[in-house]
Amino acid sequence: MYVISGATGNTGKAAAKKLLQAGKKVRALVRNVERAGDLGALGAEVVAGDLSDRAGLTHALSGAEGLYLLSPPDMASQSFLAERARLLADVAGIVKSAAVPHVVFLSSVGGQHETGTGIIQTVHAGEVALRAVGVPSTFLRAAYFVENWGSVLPVAKQDGVLPSFIPGDLRLPMVSTADIGSLAAEALLDGPRGERVLELSGPQDVTPKEVAAVVSKLLGRTIQLVEPPLEAVVPTFTSFGISADVAGLFRDMYQGIRSGRVSFEGGKAEARRGATSLEETLRQLAK
Ligand SMILES: NC(=O)c1ccc[n+]([C@@H]2O[C@H](COP(=O)([O-])OP(=O)(O)OC[C@H]3O[C@@H](n4cnc5c(N)ncnc54)[C@H](OP(=O)(O)O)[C@@H]3O)[C@@H](O)[C@H]2O)c1
């Protein structure tokens, strides 16, 4: 039986469904069972729990062959890095005590770096915490999510422009969350292999201008890419209710993308590519 955290979210739901399709038992950890959607009907055991609830998490992990773990977002946090480092260290300790044999942890491109990557530093802390307790772990370092463009598609529809804090001509890996869920499920089924690093991109690397071209095609009108300066990140993000602390970490991440620090480590890491095209995911998001 595999425990899936974040099972109401993009990657957790995809991982849970992939495992269920493979005939495996899945325990979906959700904070609110009403948000579990069709997971129960598909055969998952849906349990209410929070990663910050020691007793509940320990209970949820009993008998698990593996855990899919993500660092849950908290866009309102005033002290995001410190809070997430604490949470992930606690979770790692609980996983160790519960004798879970394998964790697949959703990390990120750039997750190998301790500093200079903004919000990605959180998942670096998660990797460090799992390594420290010695639980065999697969670090699934995913590229920039294609789904991130979903937040600016309404602007494209309304104003005909696609704002991007990533320079228009910068080619970088982007991946759809469906492919992340699939690879997470595959890695869980592979079981523990000591420390393993999977670096996942989409079918091909793309530029934001190419994203705008696909959006133009989908919307049937020309969508112009606009590139606001980095100084606009914090005011833009805080205007959506994100804390100044988290907004600053996004700015630092975009800076890291621009400088090239947010990139895959290579070396012993296994490079993978997903199968879902940029157009397919953007079409779903644009609906
Ligand atoms: N965006 C990117 O480009 C990118 C790239 C690489 C890695 N990442 C990583 O991907 C993560 C997001 O993954 P995703 O898109 O699959 O997630 P998501 O769709 O944003 O959903 C977050 C999930 O976490 C759950 N959650 C929130 N707080 C929790 C808590 N305290 N305890 C247990 N569960 C909690 C949510 O449950 P509820 O339904 O109860 O809210 C939801 O299921 C980010 O946090 C980041 O670490 C992102």
The ligand as an SDF file (V2000), in Angstrom:
LIG
                    3D

 48 52  0  0  0  0  0  0  0  0999 V2000
    5.2890   25.0710   -9.5690 N   0  0  0  0  0  0  0  0  0  0  0  0
    6.4480   24.6030   -9.9840 C   0  0  0  0  0  0  0  0  0  0  0  0
    6.9760   25.0030  -11.0420 O   0  0  0  0  0  0  0  0  0  0  0  0
    7.1730   23.5490   -9.1680 C   0  0  0  0  0  0  0  0  0  0  0  0
    8.3350   22.9740   -9.6770 C   0  0  0  0  0  0  0  0  0  0  0  0
    8.9620   21.9540   -8.9580 C   0  0  0  0  0  0  0  0  0  0  0  0
    8.4270   21.5450   -7.7380 C   0  0  0  0  0  0  0  0  0  0  0  0
    7.2990   22.1380   -7.2470 N   0  0  0  0  0  0  0  0  0  0  0  0
    6.7370   21.6370   -5.9780 C   0  0  0  0  0  0  0  0  0  0  0  0
    5.4140   21.2160   -6.2300 O   0  0  0  0  0  0  0  0  0  0  0  0
    4.6090   21.5030   -5.0940 C   0  0  0  0  0  0  0  0  0  0  0  0
    3.1640   21.5750   -5.4860 C   0  0  0  0  0  0  0  0  0  0  0  0
    2.7520   20.3080   -6.0110 O   0  0  0  0  0  0  0  0  0  0  0  0
    1.2980   20.1280   -6.6310 P   0  0  0  0  0  0  0  0  0  0  0  0
    1.1200   21.1150   -7.7570 O   0  0  0  0  0  0  0  0  0  0  0  0
    1.0880   18.7110   -6.8600 O   0  0  0  0  0  0  0  0  0  0  0  0
    0.4070   20.5720   -5.4030 O   0  0  0  0  0  0  0  0  0  0  0  0
   -0.8940   21.5200   -5.4060 P   0  0  0  0  0  0  0  0  0  0  0  0
   -1.7710   21.1770   -6.5790 O   0  0  0  0  0  0  0  0  0  0  0  0
   -0.4170   22.9230   -5.2200 O   0  0  0  0  0  0  0  0  0  0  0  0
   -1.6270   21.0400   -4.1030 O   0  0  0  0  0  0  0  0  0  0  0  0
   -1.0300   21.0880   -2.8340 C   0  0  0  0  0  0  0  0  0  0  0  0
   -1.4610   19.8690   -2.0780 C   0  0  0  0  0  0  0  0  0  0  0  0
   -0.8750   19.8930   -0.7730 O   0  0  0  0  0  0  0  0  0  0  0  0
   -1.9200   19.6910    0.1760 C   0  0  0  0  0  0  0  0  0  0  0  0
   -1.5410   20.3300    1.4220 N   0  0  0  0  0  0  0  0  0  0  0  0
   -1.3960   21.6390    1.6710 C   0  0  0  0  0  0  0  0  0  0  0  0
   -0.9960   21.8270    2.9510 N   0  0  0  0  0  0  0  0  0  0  0  0
   -0.9150   20.5950    3.5260 C   0  0  0  0  0  0  0  0  0  0  0  0
   -0.5730   20.1150    4.8000 C   0  0  0  0  0  0  0  0  0  0  0  0
   -0.2160   20.9470    5.7780 N   0  0  0  0  0  0  0  0  0  0  0  0
   -0.6100   18.7720    5.0290 N   0  0  0  0  0  0  0  0  0  0  0  0
   -0.9710   17.9270    4.0510 C   0  0  0  0  0  0  0  0  0  0  0  0
   -1.2910   18.3140    2.7990 N   0  0  0  0  0  0  0  0  0  0  0  0
   -1.2730   19.6390    2.5500 C   0  0  0  0  0  0  0  0  0  0  0  0
   -3.1420   20.2940   -0.4770 C   0  0  0  0  0  0  0  0  0  0  0  0
   -4.2830   19.7840    0.1540 O   0  0  0  0  0  0  0  0  0  0  0  0
   -5.6460   20.6190    0.3170 P   0  0  0  0  0  0  0  0  0  0  0  0
   -6.5210   20.1690   -0.8320 O   0  0  0  0  0  0  0  0  0  0  0  0
   -6.1560   20.1800    1.6170 O   0  0  0  0  0  0  0  0  0  0  0  0
   -5.2920   22.0760    0.2610 O   0  0  0  0  0  0  0  0  0  0  0  0
   -2.9830   19.8090   -1.9000 C   0  0  0  0  0  0  0  0  0  0  0  0
   -3.3660   18.4690   -2.0450 O   0  0  0  0  0  0  0  0  0  0  0  0
    5.1650   22.8170   -4.5910 C   0  0  0  0  0  0  0  0  0  0  0  0
    4.8610   23.0040   -3.2420 O   0  0  0  0  0  0  0  0  0  0  0  0
    6.6540   22.6740   -4.8550 C   0  0  0  0  0  0  0  0  0  0  0  0
    7.2520   22.1480   -3.7000 O   0  0  0  0  0  0  0  0  0  0  0  0
    6.6620   23.1180   -7.9410 C   0  0  0  0  0  0  0  0  0  0  0  0
  1  2  1  0
  2  3  2  0
  2  4  1  0
  4  5  1  0
  4 48  2  0
  5  6  2  0
  6  7  1  0
  7  8  2  0
  8  9  1  0
  8 48  1  0
  9 10  1  0
  9 46  1  0
 10 11  1  0
 11 12  1  0
 11 44  1  0
 12 13  1  0
 13 14  1  0
 14 15  2  0
 14 16  1  0
 14 17  1  0
 17 18  1  0
 18 19  2  0
 18 20  1  0
 18 21  1  0
 21 22  1  0
 22 23  1  0
 23 24  1  0
 23 42  1  0
 24 25  1  0
 25 26  1  0
 25 36  1  0
 26 27  1  0
 26 35  1  0
 27 28  2  0
 28 29  1  0
 29 30  1  0
 29 35  2  0
 30 31  1  0
 30 32  2  0
 32 33  1  0
 33 34  2  0
 34 35  1  0
 36 37  1  0
 36 42  1  0
 37 38  1  0
 38 39  2  0
 38 40  1  0
 38 41  1  0
 42 43  1  0
 44 45  1  0
 44 46  1  0
 46 47  1  0
M  CHG  2   8   1  16  -1
M  END
$$$$
